[in-house]
């Protein structure tokens, strides 16, 4: 009988394809009349069919109840928005994509069950990271920007907003904020930060893997911090700093090589070329960071991030119905003549966007689930001689990478691919239930994969 490491769960290879598409080309699409059909949505539907035939969780699953409650609030809020704004077609479309995004959480936990499953997922993540980080760097540097604009971003099936991207990339001979097929700079850099610890885990994966995959993992790790820097976005850069500090403080041995060494390499490259070089765009970071401390309310880009945690509490006092339900996300993409409550409001935070879209209860639940993920992975990462501890080190850093994005961005609510990223990470954490009784190899990858032993219940 094959060992558990050698076995894989039915559907895991299709899931690995989904992971790669999510991390590299989530907007890959084709048109059916006026409606864009996204390949990632088709993959999720196929995975749902696979997951329904798999055995359920044997124990209580982390976060499942909270995710179900948020989904119920989201769907009911979209129904409220349909009645309020008369957006039937748009609401149906957004509701379907919302359900698919939430289902990523349940699919991930059901399909990722064995070490081989994890290995395949990590490989897909590393490949996706390699693509996204490379595009961020190449689209930022003036000497390569034209090539990626012509051969990548001009392809409408990869990037629907190709004209807008072309104008953004056609900006002279100096460095600019990089762009990826994931989306704008801050979103692409967040994806890079989340993928980076997973690629770092693949680099030190304790079972036989092959030199090619370890080389891919190493290349992805080296490009990751440089890709984040060339987004010139403060939130993702803060995420990188948090990852670095967390590894320094706790010394997670199975990921620190893939985190600390790339930062040293990237720092050396930037200092060698010179941070004042015109091929970089560090002036933006300097100016925007200075604006935070001097007069944060003078610029809407700064004030929104503060008011996003003030205005919702003021608004809910005058509109108590928002305690339970919001007005949905659909109104952001429709041409309704009715002015929504979120119009002209500060929504540059997951909390604020969740409040206006799904209500105050959902906004608080989003924060609670992220904090619980942070707490649980930090506890499990202490299991030094267990597979759970090995995986939790990487998963914890991915949650850490999400924190600035959750605090200062709204894409986890307002975009399906942002929601998919969040629920993918939460789904990976929930899959740790399958590994509570497994220990990793200690010295050699050729040793027996792991032995079973009784583990204390969480």
C-alpha positions as CSV (number, residue, x, y, z in Angstrom):
1,X,0.0,0.0,0.0
2,X,1.4,3.4,-0.9
3,X,2.3,5.7,2.0
4,X,0.2,8.7,2.8
5,X,2.9,11.0,1.3
6,X,2.6,9.2,-2.0
7,X,-1.2,9.3,-2.1
8,X,-3.0,12.3,-3.4
9,X,-6.7,13.4,-3.1
10,X,-8.9,13.1,-6.2
11,X,-9.1,16.5,-7.8
12,X,-5.9,17.9,-6.3
13,X,-4.2,18.4,-9.7
14,X,-7.2,20.4,-11.0
15,X,-7.0,22.3,-7.7
16,X,-3.3,23.1,-8.4
17,X,-4.3,24.4,-11.8
18,X,-6.9,26.7,-10.1
19,X,-4.2,27.9,-7.6
20,X,-1.8,28.8,-10.5
21,X,-4.6,30.7,-12.4
22,X,-5.5,32.5,-9.2
23,X,-2.0,33.6,-8.4
24,X,-0.9,34.4,-12.0
25,X,-3.8,35.1,-14.4
26,X,-7.1,35.3,-12.4
27,X,-8.7,37.5,-15.1
28,X,-8.2,35.0,-17.9
29,X,-11.5,35.1,-19.7
30,X,-13.5,34.7,-22.9
31,X,-16.7,36.6,-23.9
32,X,-20.1,34.9,-24.2
33,X,-21.9,37.8,-25.9
34,X,-21.5,40.8,-23.6
35,X,-20.8,38.7,-20.5
36,X,-17.2,37.8,-19.6
37,X,-16.8,34.2,-18.5
38,X,-13.7,33.8,-16.3
39,X,-11.7,30.5,-16.5
40,X,-11.2,30.6,-12.8
41,X,-14.9,30.4,-12.2
42,X,-15.2,27.4,-14.5
43,X,-12.4,25.7,-12.5
44,X,-14.2,26.4,-9.2
45,X,-17.4,24.8,-10.5
46,X,-15.4,21.7,-11.6
47,X,-13.7,21.5,-8.2
48,X,-17.1,21.8,-6.5
49,X,-18.2,18.7,-8.3
50,X,-15.0,16.9,-7.2
51,X,-15.2,18.1,-3.6
52,X,-18.8,16.9,-3.2
53,X,-17.7,13.3,-3.6
54,X,-15.0,13.5,-1.0
55,X,-15.4,12.4,2.7
56,X,-16.4,15.2,5.0
57,X,-14.3,16.5,7.9
58,X,-14.0,14.1,10.8
59,X,-13.7,16.8,13.3
60,X,-15.1,20.3,13.7
61,X,-13.7,22.5,11.0
62,X,-12.0,25.8,11.8
63,X,-13.8,29.0,10.6
64,X,-16.6,27.1,8.7
65,X,-19.5,28.5,10.9
66,X,-18.2,32.1,10.5
67,X,-17.8,31.8,6.8
68,X,-21.3,30.4,6.4
69,X,-22.7,33.3,8.4
70,X,-20.8,35.9,6.3
71,X,-22.0,34.2,3.1
72,X,-25.6,34.3,4.3
73,X,-25.3,38.0,5.2
74,X,-23.7,38.7,1.8
75,X,-26.4,37.0,-0.2
76,X,-29.2,38.6,1.8
77,X,-27.5,42.0,1.3
78,X,-27.3,41.5,-2.4
79,X,-31.0,40.7,-2.4
80,X,-31.6,44.0,-0.5
81,X,-29.5,45.8,-3.1
82,X,-31.5,44.2,-6.0
83,X,-34.8,45.5,-4.5
84,X,-33.3,48.9,-3.7
85,X,-31.4,49.6,-7.0
86,X,-33.3,47.4,-9.5
87,X,-30.2,45.7,-10.7
88,X,-31.5,42.2,-11.5
89,X,-29.0,41.0,-14.1
90,X,-26.0,42.6,-12.4
91,X,-27.0,41.1,-9.0
92,X,-27.4,37.6,-10.4
93,X,-23.9,37.8,-12.0
94,X,-22.2,39.2,-8.9
95,X,-24.1,36.8,-6.6
96,X,-22.9,33.8,-8.6
97,X,-19.3,35.0,-8.5
98,X,-19.6,35.8,-4.8
99,X,-20.8,32.3,-4.1
100,X,-17.9,30.9,-6.1
101,X,-15.4,33.0,-4.2
102,X,-16.7,31.8,-0.8
103,X,-16.7,28.2,-2.0
104,X,-12.9,28.4,-2.4
105,X,-12.7,28.1,1.4
106,X,-14.7,24.8,1.5
107,X,-13.0,23.3,-1.6
108,X,-9.5,24.0,-0.2
109,X,-10.1,22.3,3.1
110,X,-11.8,19.3,1.5
111,X,-9.2,18.7,-1.2
112,X,-5.9,19.4,0.6
113,X,-5.6,16.3,2.8
114,X,-2.1,14.8,2.4
115,X,1.5,16.0,2.2
116,X,1.6,15.3,-1.5
117,X,-1.5,17.5,-1.9
118,X,0.3,20.3,-0.1
119,X,3.4,19.8,-2.3
120,X,1.4,20.1,-5.5
121,X,-0.4,23.3,-4.2
122,X,3.0,24.8,-3.2
123,X,4.4,24.1,-6.7
124,X,1.4,25.9,-8.2
125,X,1.9,28.8,-5.9
126,X,5.6,29.1,-6.7
127,X,4.9,29.1,-10.4
128,X,2.2,31.7,-10.0
129,X,4.5,33.8,-7.8
130,X,7.2,33.6,-10.4
131,X,4.9,34.9,-13.1
132,X,3.4,37.7,-11.0
133,X,6.6,38.9,-9.4
134,X,8.3,38.9,-12.8
135,X,5.6,41.0,-14.4
136,X,5.6,43.5,-11.5
137,X,9.4,44.0,-12.0
138,X,9.4,44.0,-15.8
139,X,6.4,46.4,-16.0
140,X,8.1,48.8,-13.6
141,X,11.5,49.0,-15.2
142,X,11.7,51.4,-18.2
143,X,13.9,49.2,-20.3
144,X,11.5,46.2,-20.2
145,X,8.1,47.9,-19.8
146,X,7.4,48.2,-23.5
147,X,7.9,44.5,-24.1
148,X,5.5,43.3,-21.4
149,X,3.0,45.9,-22.5
150,X,3.0,44.6,-26.1
151,X,3.2,40.9,-25.5
152,X,1.3,40.5,-22.2
153,X,-0.9,43.4,-21.2
154,X,-2.2,44.0,-24.7
155,X,-3.9,40.5,-24.7
156,X,-7.6,41.1,-23.8
157,X,-8.2,37.5,-22.8
158,X,-5.5,38.0,-20.1
159,X,-6.4,41.6,-19.1
160,X,-9.8,43.0,-20.0
161,X,-8.8,46.6,-19.3
162,X,-6.0,46.5,-21.9
163,X,-6.4,50.1,-23.1
164,X,-6.2,51.5,-19.6
165,X,-3.1,49.4,-18.8
166,X,-1.4,50.6,-22.0
167,X,-1.8,54.2,-21.0
168,X,-0.5,53.5,-17.5
169,X,2.6,51.7,-18.9
170,X,3.4,54.3,-21.5
171,X,5.0,56.8,-19.1
172,X,8.6,57.6,-20.3
173,X,12.0,56.5,-19.3
174,X,11.7,56.4,-15.5
175,X,10.5,53.8,-13.1
176,X,6.8,53.5,-12.4
177,X,4.5,51.4,-10.2
178,X,4.6,47.9,-11.5
179,X,1.5,46.1,-12.8
180,X,0.5,42.4,-12.9
181,X,-2.2,40.3,-14.4
182,X,-3.7,40.1,-10.9
183,X,-4.6,43.7,-10.9
184,X,-3.3,47.1,-9.7
185,X,0.0,47.5,-7.9
186,X,-1.4,47.1,-4.3
187,X,-3.4,44.0,-5.2
188,X,-0.6,42.3,-7.2
189,X,2.0,43.0,-4.5
190,X,-0.4,41.5,-1.8
191,X,-0.7,38.3,-3.8
192,X,3.1,38.2,-4.0
193,X,3.5,38.7,-0.2
194,X,0.9,35.9,0.5
195,X,2.6,33.5,-1.9
196,X,6.1,34.2,-0.8
197,X,6.0,32.2,2.5
198,X,4.4,29.2,0.7
199,X,7.2,29.2,-1.9
200,X,9.7,29.5,1.0
201,X,8.2,26.3,2.4
202,X,8.5,24.5,-0.9
203,X,12.2,25.5,-1.0
204,X,12.8,23.5,2.3
205,X,10.1,20.8,1.7
206,X,11.3,17.8,3.8
207,X,10.3,15.1,1.2
208,X,11.9,14.4,-2.1
209,X,11.0,17.1,-4.6
210,X,13.5,17.5,-7.4
211,X,16.1,20.1,-8.0
212,X,14.0,21.8,-10.7
213,X,11.2,22.6,-8.3
214,X,13.5,23.8,-5.6
215,X,15.2,26.1,-8.2
216,X,11.8,27.4,-9.2
217,X,10.9,28.0,-5.5
218,X,14.3,29.8,-4.9
219,X,13.8,32.0,-8.0
220,X,10.3,32.9,-6.9
221,X,11.5,33.7,-3.4
222,X,14.3,36.0,-4.7
223,X,11.9,37.9,-7.0
224,X,9.2,38.2,-4.4
225,X,10.6,41.1,-2.3
226,X,11.8,42.9,-5.4
227,X,8.4,42.6,-6.9
228,X,6.8,44.1,-3.8
229,X,9.2,47.0,-3.7
230,X,8.5,47.8,-7.4
231,X,4.8,48.1,-6.7
232,X,5.8,51.1,-4.7
233,X,2.8,50.5,-2.5
234,X,3.1,51.2,1.2
235,X,0.7,48.6,2.4
236,X,2.4,45.6,0.7
237,X,5.8,47.0,1.8
238,X,4.5,47.0,5.3
239,X,3.5,43.4,4.8
240,X,7.0,42.5,3.7
241,X,8.4,44.2,6.8
242,X,6.0,42.3,9.0
243,X,7.0,39.0,7.4
244,X,10.7,39.8,7.9
245,X,10.2,40.9,11.5
246,X,8.1,37.8,12.3
247,X,10.8,35.5,11.0
248,X,13.5,37.3,12.9
249,X,11.6,37.1,16.2
250,X,10.4,33.5,16.0
251,X,13.2,32.1,13.7
252,X,10.9,29.8,11.8
253,X,13.6,27.4,10.4
254,X,11.7,25.9,7.5
255,X,10.9,29.3,5.9
256,X,13.6,31.7,7.0
257,X,16.0,30.8,4.3
258,X,13.4,31.7,1.6
259,X,12.6,34.9,3.4
260,X,15.9,36.4,4.8
261,X,18.2,35.5,1.9
262,X,16.0,37.1,-0.8
263,X,15.7,40.3,1.3
264,X,19.5,40.4,1.6
265,X,19.8,39.8,-2.2
266,X,17.2,42.4,-3.1
267,X,18.7,45.0,-0.7
268,X,22.1,44.5,-2.2
269,X,20.8,45.0,-5.8
270,X,18.9,48.2,-4.9
271,X,21.9,49.6,-3.1
272,X,24.3,48.7,-5.8
273,X,22.2,50.3,-8.6
274,X,21.4,53.2,-6.3
275,X,17.9,54.0,-4.9
276,X,18.1,57.5,-6.5
277,X,18.4,56.0,-9.9
278,X,15.7,57.0,-12.4
279,X,14.8,53.4,-13.1
280,X,13.3,53.2,-9.6
281,X,10.4,55.2,-8.2
282,X,11.3,55.6,-4.6
283,X,10.2,59.2,-4.6
284,X,6.6,58.1,-4.5
285,X,7.2,56.2,-1.3
286,X,9.0,59.1,0.3
287,X,6.3,61.6,-0.7
288,X,3.3,59.5,0.3
289,X,4.9,58.4,3.6
290,X,5.7,62.0,4.4
291,X,2.0,62.9,3.8
292,X,0.9,60.5,6.4
293,X,2.7,62.3,9.2
294,X,2.4,65.9,8.1
295,X,-1.2,66.3,7.1
296,X,-3.1,63.0,6.6
297,X,-6.5,64.7,6.0
298,X,-5.2,67.0,3.2
299,X,-5.2,64.1,0.6
300,X,-8.1,61.8,0.1
301,X,-5.7,58.9,-0.3
302,X,-4.7,59.3,3.3
303,X,-7.9,60.5,4.9
304,X,-9.9,57.6,3.5
305,X,-7.8,55.1,5.4
306,X,-8.6,56.9,8.6
307,X,-12.2,57.7,8.0
308,X,-12.9,54.1,7.0
309,X,-12.9,53.3,10.7
310,X,-14.9,56.4,11.8
311,X,-17.7,56.9,9.2
312,X,-19.3,53.4,9.5
313,X,-19.9,54.0,13.2
314,X,-21.4,57.4,12.5
315,X,-23.5,56.0,9.7
316,X,-24.9,53.0,11.6
317,X,-26.3,55.3,14.3
318,X,-28.4,57.0,11.7
319,X,-29.1,53.8,9.7
320,X,-29.6,51.0,12.3
321,X,-30.6,48.5,9.6
322,X,-27.0,48.4,8.6
323,X,-26.2,46.6,11.8
324,X,-27.4,43.3,10.2
325,X,-27.5,43.9,6.4
326,X,-25.8,46.2,3.9
327,X,-26.7,47.2,0.3
328,X,-24.5,44.6,-1.5
329,X,-21.5,45.0,-3.8
330,X,-23.4,45.0,-7.1
331,X,-24.2,48.7,-6.9
332,X,-20.5,49.5,-7.4
333,X,-20.7,47.9,-10.8
334,X,-24.1,49.1,-11.9
335,X,-25.5,52.3,-13.4
336,X,-28.4,52.6,-11.0
337,X,-30.0,56.0,-10.8
338,X,-30.5,55.5,-7.0
339,X,-27.5,56.9,-5.1
340,X,-26.1,54.2,-2.8
341,X,-25.2,54.8,0.9
342,X,-21.5,54.1,0.2
343,X,-21.3,56.8,-2.5
344,X,-18.6,59.5,-1.5
345,X,-17.9,57.5,1.7
346,X,-14.4,56.3,2.8
347,X,-14.3,52.7,1.9
348,X,-10.6,52.1,1.6
349,X,-10.6,49.3,4.2
350,X,-12.1,45.8,4.4
351,X,-14.0,46.8,7.5
352,X,-15.7,49.8,5.8
353,X,-16.4,48.0,2.5
354,X,-17.8,45.0,4.4
355,X,-20.0,47.3,6.5
356,X,-21.6,49.2,3.5
357,X,-21.9,46.0,1.5
358,X,-22.9,43.4,4.0
359,X,-23.6,45.2,7.3
360,X,-21.8,45.8,10.6
361,X,-22.1,42.2,11.8
362,X,-20.3,41.0,8.7
363,X,-17.6,43.6,9.0
364,X,-16.8,42.5,12.5
365,X,-16.9,38.8,11.5
366,X,-14.3,39.5,8.8
367,X,-12.0,40.9,11.3
368,X,-12.6,38.2,13.8
369,X,-11.8,35.4,11.3
370,X,-8.5,37.1,10.4
371,X,-7.5,37.5,14.0
372,X,-8.5,33.9,14.8
373,X,-6.4,32.7,11.9
374,X,-3.5,34.6,13.2
375,X,-3.9,33.3,16.7
376,X,-4.4,29.6,15.7
377,X,-1.5,29.5,13.3
378,X,0.8,31.1,15.8
379,X,-0.1,28.4,18.3
380,X,0.2,25.5,15.9
381,X,3.6,26.9,14.6
382,X,5.1,26.0,18.0
383,X,4.7,22.3,17.2
384,X,8.3,21.9,16.2
385,X,8.4,18.2,15.3
386,X,5.0,18.0,13.6
387,X,3.8,18.5,10.1
388,X,1.2,20.8,11.5
389,X,3.9,23.1,12.9
390,X,5.8,22.9,9.7
391,X,2.8,24.1,7.6
392,X,1.6,26.6,10.2
393,X,4.9,28.5,10.0
394,X,4.2,29.3,6.4
395,X,0.5,29.8,6.8
396,X,1.0,32.2,9.7
397,X,3.3,34.4,7.5
398,X,0.7,34.4,4.7
399,X,-1.9,35.7,7.2
400,X,0.6,38.3,8.4
401,X,1.0,39.4,4.8
402,X,-2.7,39.9,4.6
403,X,-3.0,42.2,7.5
404,X,-2.0,45.6,5.9
405,X,-4.2,44.7,2.9
406,X,-7.2,44.0,5.2
407,X,-6.5,47.2,7.2
408,X,-6.0,49.5,4.3
409,X,-7.6,47.8,1.3
410,X,-11.1,46.7,0.2
411,X,-10.3,44.1,-2.6
412,X,-11.1,41.2,-0.2
413,X,-14.8,42.4,-0.5
414,X,-15.0,44.3,-3.7
415,X,-13.3,41.9,-6.1
416,X,-13.9,38.2,-6.5
417,X,-10.2,37.4,-6.9
418,X,-9.4,39.3,-3.7
419,X,-12.1,37.2,-1.9
420,X,-10.7,34.0,-3.4
421,X,-7.2,34.9,-2.1
422,X,-8.5,35.4,1.4
423,X,-10.6,32.2,1.4
424,X,-7.8,30.2,-0.1
425,X,-5.5,31.1,2.8
426,X,-8.3,30.4,5.4
427,X,-9.0,27.1,3.6
428,X,-5.4,26.1,3.9
429,X,-5.4,26.8,7.6
430,X,-8.6,24.8,8.0
431,X,-6.9,21.9,6.2
432,X,-4.4,21.6,9.1
433,X,-7.1,19.5,10.8
434,X,-6.0,16.6,8.5
435,X,-2.4,16.8,9.7
436,X,-2.8,16.9,13.5
437,X,-1.5,13.3,13.9
438,X,1.4,13.5,11.4
439,X,5.0,14.3,12.1
440,X,7.5,15.4,9.4
441,X,10.9,13.8,8.6
442,X,13.6,15.2,10.9
443,X,16.9,14.6,9.2
444,X,16.6,13.1,5.8
445,X,14.0,13.3,3.0
446,X,14.6,9.7,2.3
447,X,13.4,8.5,5.6
448,X,9.9,7.2,6.2
449,X,7.6,10.2,5.4
450,X,6.0,10.3,8.8
451,X,4.6,8.2,11.6
452,X,1.2,8.3,13.3
453,X,1.0,9.3,16.9
454,X,-1.7,10.6,19.2
455,X,-1.8,14.4,19.2
456,X,-3.5,16.6,21.7
457,X,-6.8,18.1,20.5
458,X,-7.0,21.8,19.9
